[in-house]
Amino acid sequence: MEEPSAGEEKMDNSSDRMTTTGGDSKVVQHNGEENGDENNQQLAGRNSPTAVIDLKELTESALMKKFEMLTVGGTSAAKHISEAQRHKYLFWDTQPVPKINETVTENRAIEPPLDISEVRDEPFSLPDPFCWCDVEINNEKELTELYTLLTENYVEDDDNMFRFDYSPQFLLWALKAPGWMKKWHCGVRAKSSGKLIAFISAIPSVIRVYSKEIKMVEINFLCVHKKLRSKRVAPVLIREITRRVNREGIFQAAFTAGVVLPKPIATCRYWHRSLNPKKLIEVKFSHLSRKMTMQRTLKLYKLPELPKTPNLTPMMYCHIDGAYHLLQCYLKKFDLAPEFSRADFEHFFMPREDVIYSYVALSGFDVFNALDLMDNKEVLEDLKFGVGDGNLQYYLYNWKCPDMAPEKIGLVLQ
């Protein structure tokens, strides 16, 4: 979940696109040049065999900077704890979350659960020109409206050149998890035109925090049209999705953000692996680093013709039971992790074209993004990932617990 920054920004409807993946999304390029031939990814440099390519030279590249500007959602919000400690959080200081300077030693709910009869029955009030709606994602027209809202207004870089581009197929996968509810696809429309101008979503989940399993929701896709962010719609969206979830007897939530809010339970660092560096450079998502030529860059990031992992194959239905058991055992080593049902596992991990893959794809993507959570740190450098400056904070709503190190995080939100 991202908290949108206030203020209006210029809209640009150019349609040049660049594909990135961390298993989660693409990025739309605005104001860019024509994309390069993806086949050039297979070219190898012809430099001297004694040439040394130092990966550390690339860690401050524009590739990293661009992606981090996307993930943190602009420069107006706090990106580090030190900044956050000087920031006033008028909304979050009213919510059941730990204070930014609080040292937490307990693992428990902040507020006790309410009786359903105590939960407000009516939606919260919106400014007069707007009204609530449930976005019917099974309706192609409404799914397209949601896709358009996110494509034009979701997290973007400071230069307004790149923005996450979640495909309609991805949105269906992310929003229709087992147990999903239409009422949790919460939208705001303009009364006069019917235009969808804001959205927030929740999906049900069981998440283990240290030793306690908690029924909660995962909050995602908080988005307000950039021309309306001064209307304070985002806090009302958060209150309304909280009310709707509380009406179902759920009082905790998990979410992530690139900015620092009160109070992260963990901070994970982004790492980025160029898959198609020539294209990334041509569309100005990246640039040639100091002491690097295009040939040396292509040589550095050239992928093997075949996977090095023996017997690698796409997961099929016949593999589900064994793979599900392996994942259950693996996630037990982490302090924050989902407790997947078999239905959850099948939904989230069965391959879907252009949405989710159970193995590393050989082609079709330009950059691979990862976090240093779970055991990822053990392989990121060996696989030629470069460390970025961007962080992703993990939050729990109405729950507090001691801080966690990135390697103890086993939860990945879509």
C-alpha positions as CSV (number, residue, x, y, z in Angstrom):
1,M,0.0,0.0,0.0
2,E,1.4,3.4,-0.9
3,E,0.2,6.7,0.7
4,P,-0.1,9.1,-2.2
5,S,1.7,12.4,-1.9
6,A,-0.4,15.6,-2.2
7,G,-0.4,17.9,-5.1
8,E,-1.2,17.9,-8.8
9,E,1.2,16.5,-11.3
10,K,1.2,16.6,-15.1
11,M,-0.5,13.7,-16.8
12,D,1.1,12.1,-19.9
13,N,-0.7,9.5,-22.0
14,S,2.1,8.3,-24.2
15,S,2.1,4.6,-24.6
16,D,5.7,3.5,-24.9
17,R,6.2,0.6,-22.5
18,M,9.1,-1.2,-20.8
19,T,8.6,-4.5,-19.1
20,T,10.1,-5.1,-15.6
21,T,9.5,-7.9,-13.2
22,G,10.0,-8.9,-9.7
23,G,7.2,-11.3,-10.1
24,D,4.7,-8.5,-9.6
25,S,4.4,-5.8,-12.2
26,K,5.5,-4.0,-15.4
27,V,6.4,-0.4,-15.7
28,V,4.9,2.1,-18.2
29,Q,7.4,4.4,-19.8
30,H,6.3,8.0,-20.6
31,N,8.1,10.5,-22.8
32,G,10.6,7.8,-23.8
33,E,12.2,6.8,-27.0
34,E,11.5,3.7,-29.1
35,N,12.3,0.4,-27.4
36,G,15.4,-1.4,-28.6
37,D,15.4,-4.9,-30.2
38,E,15.1,-7.4,-27.3
39,N,17.2,-9.8,-29.3
40,N,20.2,-7.6,-28.6
41,Q,20.0,-9.0,-25.0
42,Q,21.7,-12.1,-26.4
43,L,24.8,-10.3,-27.7
44,A,28.0,-10.7,-25.8
45,G,30.7,-8.1,-25.6
46,R,34.0,-8.7,-27.4
47,N,36.3,-7.1,-24.9
48,S,39.7,-8.5,-23.9
49,P,39.4,-11.6,-21.8
50,T,41.6,-9.9,-19.2
51,A,39.1,-7.0,-18.8
52,V,37.7,-6.7,-15.3
53,I,34.1,-5.7,-14.8
54,D,33.4,-4.5,-11.2
55,L,29.7,-5.0,-10.4
56,K,30.1,-2.4,-7.5
57,E,30.5,0.3,-10.1
58,L,26.9,-0.2,-11.1
59,T,25.2,0.1,-7.7
60,E,24.6,3.8,-8.1
61,S,23.2,3.6,-11.6
62,A,20.1,5.3,-12.8
63,L,18.4,1.9,-13.0
64,M,18.6,1.8,-9.2
65,K,17.6,5.4,-8.8
66,K,14.6,5.1,-11.1
67,F,13.2,2.0,-9.4
68,E,13.7,3.5,-6.0
69,M,11.8,6.7,-6.9
70,L,9.0,4.4,-8.1
71,T,8.9,2.4,-4.9
72,V,9.1,5.4,-2.5
73,G,6.5,7.4,-4.3
74,G,8.2,10.7,-4.6
75,T,10.3,13.0,-2.5
76,S,7.7,14.6,-0.2
77,A,7.3,11.8,2.3
78,A,9.9,10.4,4.7
79,K,12.1,7.7,3.3
80,H,14.2,7.0,6.4
81,I,13.5,6.6,10.1
82,S,15.6,9.7,10.9
83,E,13.4,11.8,8.6
84,A,10.2,10.2,10.0
85,Q,11.1,11.1,13.6
86,R,10.8,14.8,12.6
87,H,7.6,14.3,10.6
88,K,4.1,14.9,11.9
89,Y,1.6,12.1,11.0
90,L,-1.8,13.7,11.6
91,F,-3.7,10.7,10.3
92,W,-1.5,7.8,11.5
93,D,-1.2,9.2,15.0
94,T,-5.0,8.5,15.3
95,Q,-4.6,4.9,14.2
96,P,-3.8,1.7,16.2
97,V,-0.2,1.5,15.1
98,P,3.0,1.9,17.2
99,K,4.4,5.4,17.5
100,I,7.4,6.1,15.3
101,N,9.8,6.3,18.4
102,E,8.2,3.5,20.3
103,T,10.3,0.5,21.3
104,V,8.1,-2.6,21.1
105,T,8.8,-5.7,23.3
106,E,5.3,-7.4,23.1
107,N,3.7,-9.4,20.4
108,R,0.0,-8.5,20.7
109,A,-3.0,-6.6,19.4
110,I,-3.0,-2.9,20.2
111,E,-6.8,-2.6,20.5
112,P,-9.1,-5.5,21.5
113,P,-11.6,-6.8,18.9
114,L,-15.0,-5.2,18.7
115,D,-18.3,-6.8,18.8
116,I,-19.7,-6.6,15.2
117,S,-22.7,-4.6,16.6
118,E,-20.2,-1.9,17.7
119,V,-18.8,-1.5,14.2
120,R,-20.2,1.4,12.2
121,D,-22.9,0.2,9.8
122,E,-22.9,3.1,7.4
123,P,-20.0,4.1,5.1
124,F,-17.9,7.1,6.0
125,S,-18.8,10.4,4.4
126,L,-17.1,11.6,1.3
127,P,-16.8,15.1,-0.1
128,D,-20.1,16.0,-1.9
129,P,-18.9,15.4,-5.6
130,F,-18.0,11.8,-4.8
131,C,-19.7,8.5,-3.9
132,W,-18.6,5.0,-2.9
133,C,-18.7,2.0,-5.2
134,D,-17.7,-1.7,-5.2
135,V,-15.5,-2.3,-8.2
136,E,-16.8,-5.4,-10.0
137,I,-13.6,-6.8,-11.4
138,N,-15.4,-9.7,-13.1
139,N,-17.0,-7.0,-15.3
140,E,-14.5,-6.3,-18.1
141,K,-15.5,-2.6,-18.3
142,E,-15.0,-2.0,-14.6
143,L,-11.7,-4.0,-14.6
144,T,-10.5,-1.8,-17.4
145,E,-11.5,1.3,-15.4
146,L,-9.4,0.1,-12.5
147,Y,-6.5,-0.8,-14.8
148,T,-6.7,2.7,-16.3
149,L,-6.8,4.4,-12.8
150,L,-3.7,2.5,-11.6
151,T,-1.8,2.9,-14.9
152,E,-2.3,6.7,-14.9
153,N,-2.1,7.5,-11.2
154,Y,-0.2,4.7,-9.2
155,V,3.3,4.9,-8.0
156,E,5.7,6.8,-10.4
157,D,9.1,8.3,-10.4
158,D,9.9,11.9,-9.7
159,D,10.3,12.8,-13.4
160,N,6.9,11.4,-14.3
161,M,8.5,9.1,-16.9
162,F,7.8,5.6,-15.4
163,R,4.9,4.2,-13.6
164,F,3.9,0.7,-12.5
165,D,1.7,-1.0,-15.1
166,Y,-0.3,-3.8,-13.5
167,S,-2.1,-5.8,-16.3
168,P,-5.8,-6.6,-16.0
169,Q,-4.8,-10.3,-15.7
170,F,-2.4,-9.5,-12.9
171,L,-5.2,-7.5,-11.1
172,L,-7.6,-10.4,-11.3
173,W,-4.9,-12.8,-9.8
174,A,-4.0,-10.4,-7.0
175,L,-7.6,-9.4,-6.1
176,K,-9.4,-12.7,-6.4
177,A,-7.5,-14.7,-3.7
178,P,-9.5,-17.5,-2.0
179,G,-12.2,-15.9,0.2
180,W,-12.1,-12.5,-1.7
181,M,-15.1,-10.2,-1.3
182,K,-16.4,-7.7,-3.8
183,K,-17.1,-5.2,-0.9
184,W,-13.3,-5.2,-0.3
185,H,-12.7,-3.8,-3.7
186,C,-13.5,-0.3,-2.6
187,G,-13.8,2.5,-5.1
188,V,-14.8,6.2,-5.2
189,R,-16.5,7.7,-8.3
190,A,-17.3,11.2,-9.4
191,K,-21.1,11.6,-9.1
192,S,-21.4,13.7,-12.2
193,S,-19.4,11.6,-14.6
194,G,-19.3,8.2,-12.9
195,K,-15.5,8.2,-13.4
196,L,-13.5,6.0,-11.0
197,I,-11.1,8.3,-9.2
198,A,-9.8,6.3,-6.2
199,F,-9.4,2.7,-5.0
200,I,-8.2,0.5,-2.2
201,S,-8.4,-3.2,-1.7
202,A,-8.1,-6.0,0.9
203,I,-7.8,-9.8,0.5
204,P,-8.1,-12.3,3.4
205,S,-5.0,-13.9,4.8
206,V,-3.7,-15.8,7.8
207,I,-0.3,-14.4,8.8
208,R,2.0,-15.7,11.5
209,V,3.8,-13.0,13.5
210,Y,6.5,-14.8,15.5
211,S,4.5,-17.7,17.1
212,K,1.0,-16.3,16.7
213,E,-1.2,-17.0,13.8
214,I,-3.5,-14.1,13.1
215,K,-6.5,-13.8,10.7
216,M,-6.0,-10.5,8.9
217,V,-6.2,-8.8,5.5
218,E,-3.5,-7.6,3.1
219,I,-4.1,-4.1,2.0
220,N,-3.0,-3.1,-1.5
221,F,-3.5,-0.8,-4.5
222,L,-4.3,2.4,-2.5
223,C,-4.6,4.9,-5.4
224,V,-6.1,8.4,-5.7
225,H,-6.3,10.3,-9.0
226,K,-3.3,12.7,-8.9
227,K,-5.6,15.8,-9.5
228,L,-7.6,15.0,-6.4
229,R,-4.9,14.2,-3.8
230,S,-5.5,17.6,-2.1
231,K,-9.0,16.5,-1.2
232,R,-7.9,14.1,1.6
233,V,-9.5,11.1,0.0
234,A,-6.8,8.6,1.0
235,P,-7.4,8.8,4.8
236,V,-11.2,8.3,4.2
237,L,-10.4,5.3,1.9
238,I,-8.3,3.7,4.7
239,R,-11.0,4.3,7.3
240,E,-13.6,2.8,5.0
241,I,-11.7,-0.3,4.1
242,T,-11.0,-0.7,7.8
243,R,-14.7,-0.5,8.6
244,R,-15.7,-3.0,5.9
245,V,-13.1,-5.5,7.1
246,N,-14.1,-5.0,10.8
247,R,-17.7,-5.8,9.8
248,E,-16.4,-9.3,8.8
249,G,-14.8,-9.7,12.3
250,I,-11.2,-9.0,11.2
251,F,-9.3,-6.3,13.1
252,Q,-5.7,-6.7,11.9
253,A,-4.0,-5.9,8.5
254,A,-0.6,-6.1,6.8
255,F,0.7,-3.7,4.2
256,T,3.9,-2.3,2.8
257,A,5.1,1.1,1.6
258,G,8.2,2.6,0.2
259,V,7.8,5.6,2.6
260,V,8.3,5.5,6.4
261,L,5.1,5.6,8.4
262,P,4.5,4.8,12.1
263,K,5.9,2.2,12.6
264,P,7.7,-0.4,10.4
265,I,8.2,-3.8,11.9
266,A,10.9,-4.5,9.3
267,T,12.7,-2.7,6.4
268,C,13.8,-4.8,3.4
269,R,16.2,-3.4,0.7
270,Y,15.5,-3.6,-3.0
271,W,18.0,-5.3,-5.3
272,H,17.8,-5.1,-9.1
273,R,19.1,-7.5,-11.9
274,S,19.2,-6.1,-15.4
275,L,18.0,-8.7,-17.9
276,N,17.9,-6.4,-21.0
277,P,20.4,-3.6,-20.2
278,K,20.5,-2.2,-23.8
279,K,16.8,-1.6,-23.8
280,L,16.8,-0.1,-20.3
281,I,19.5,2.3,-21.4
282,E,17.7,3.2,-24.7
283,V,14.5,4.1,-22.9
284,K,16.4,6.1,-20.3
285,F,15.5,3.9,-17.4
286,S,19.2,3.4,-16.9
287,H,22.5,4.7,-18.3
288,L,26.0,3.5,-18.9
289,S,27.9,3.6,-15.7
290,R,31.3,5.1,-15.3
291,K,34.1,3.1,-17.0
292,M,31.4,0.9,-18.7
293,T,30.7,0.5,-22.4
294,M,27.6,-1.0,-23.9
295,Q,29.6,-4.1,-24.9
296,R,30.9,-4.6,-21.4
297,T,27.5,-4.1,-19.9
298,L,25.9,-6.6,-22.3
299,K,28.7,-9.1,-21.5
300,L,28.3,-8.6,-17.7
301,Y,24.6,-9.2,-17.8
302,K,24.4,-11.9,-20.5
303,L,22.2,-14.7,-19.4
304,P,23.1,-18.4,-20.1
305,E,21.4,-20.0,-23.0
306,L,19.9,-22.7,-20.8
307,P,19.0,-22.7,-17.0
308,K,21.9,-23.9,-14.9
309,T,19.5,-25.5,-12.4
310,P,19.1,-29.2,-13.3
311,N,15.6,-30.4,-14.2
312,L,14.0,-27.0,-13.9
313,T,10.4,-27.1,-15.2
314,P,7.2,-25.1,-14.8
315,M,5.1,-26.2,-11.9
316,M,2.0,-28.3,-12.9
317,Y,-1.0,-29.6,-11.0
318,C,0.7,-32.9,-10.3
319,H,3.5,-31.0,-8.4
320,I,1.1,-29.0,-6.1
321,D,1.0,-31.3,-3.0
322,G,4.8,-31.8,-2.9
323,A,5.6,-28.1,-3.5
324,Y,3.0,-27.0,-1.0
325,H,4.6,-29.2,1.7
326,L,8.1,-27.9,0.9
327,L,6.9,-24.2,1.1
328,Q,5.1,-24.8,4.4
329,C,8.3,-26.3,5.9
330,Y,10.5,-23.5,4.5
331,L,8.3,-20.6,5.8
332,K,8.5,-22.0,9.4
333,K,12.0,-20.5,9.7
334,F,10.7,-16.9,9.4
335,D,9.1,-14.6,12.0
336,L,6.6,-13.0,9.6
337,A,5.1,-15.4,7.1
338,P,1.7,-16.3,5.5
339,E,0.0,-19.5,6.5
340,F,-1.2,-20.7,3.1
341,S,-4.0,-23.1,2.7
342,R,-3.7,-25.5,-0.2
343,A,-6.2,-23.4,-2.1
344,D,-4.1,-20.3,-1.4
345,F,-1.0,-22.0,-2.7
346,E,-2.6,-23.2,-5.9
347,H,-4.0,-19.7,-6.6
348,F,-0.8,-17.8,-5.9
349,F,1.8,-20.2,-7.3
350,M,0.3,-22.0,-10.3
351,P,1.9,-20.4,-13.4
352,R,-0.2,-17.8,-15.2
353,E,1.2,-16.3,-18.4
354,D,2.5,-12.8,-17.9
355,V,1.5,-12.9,-14.2
356,I,3.3,-15.5,-12.1
357,Y,6.1,-18.0,-12.9
358,S,7.3,-20.8,-10.7
359,Y,10.8,-20.5,-12.2
360,V,13.1,-17.8,-13.7
361,A,11.9,-16.9,-17.2
362,L,14.4,-17.1,-20.0
363,S,13.0,-14.1,-21.9
364,G,10.4,-11.4,-22.0
365,F,11.6,-9.2,-19.1
366,D,14.1,-6.4,-18.9
367,V,14.9,-6.1,-15.2
368,F,14.4,-8.5,-12.2
369,N,13.7,-6.9,-8.8
370,A,14.0,-8.6,-5.5
371,L,14.1,-7.9,-1.8
372,D,16.7,-9.1,0.6
373,L,14.2,-11.0,2.6
374,M,14.1,-14.7,3.4
375,D,17.4,-16.3,2.2
376,N,17.8,-14.0,-0.8
377,K,20.9,-12.4,0.5
378,E,22.8,-15.6,0.0
379,V,22.4,-15.5,-3.8
380,L,21.8,-11.9,-4.9
381,E,25.4,-10.9,-5.5
382,D,26.3,-14.2,-7.1
383,L,23.4,-13.7,-9.6
384,K,24.7,-10.2,-10.5
385,F,22.0,-8.2,-8.7
386,G,23.1,-4.7,-7.7
387,V,22.0,-3.3,-4.3
388,G,19.7,-0.3,-4.5
389,D,19.1,2.6,-2.2
390,G,15.3,1.9,-1.9
391,N,13.7,0.2,1.0
392,L,10.3,-1.5,1.5
393,Q,8.8,-1.1,4.9
394,Y,6.5,-3.8,6.4
395,Y,3.6,-2.7,8.6
396,L,0.9,-4.4,10.8
397,Y,-2.3,-2.5,11.6
398,N,-3.7,-2.9,15.1
399,W,-0.8,-5.2,16.1
400,K,2.6,-4.5,17.6
401,C,5.6,-6.8,17.9
402,P,9.4,-6.5,18.2
403,D,11.3,-5.4,15.1
404,M,12.4,-8.1,12.6
405,A,15.5,-8.4,10.5
406,P,14.9,-8.6,6.7
407,E,16.1,-12.3,6.6
408,K,13.3,-13.1,9.1
409,I,10.6,-11.8,6.7
410,G,8.8,-14.5,4.7
411,L,5.8,-12.4,3.5
412,V,5.7,-11.0,0.0
413,L,2.6,-8.8,-0.9
414,Q,1.5,-8.5,-4.5
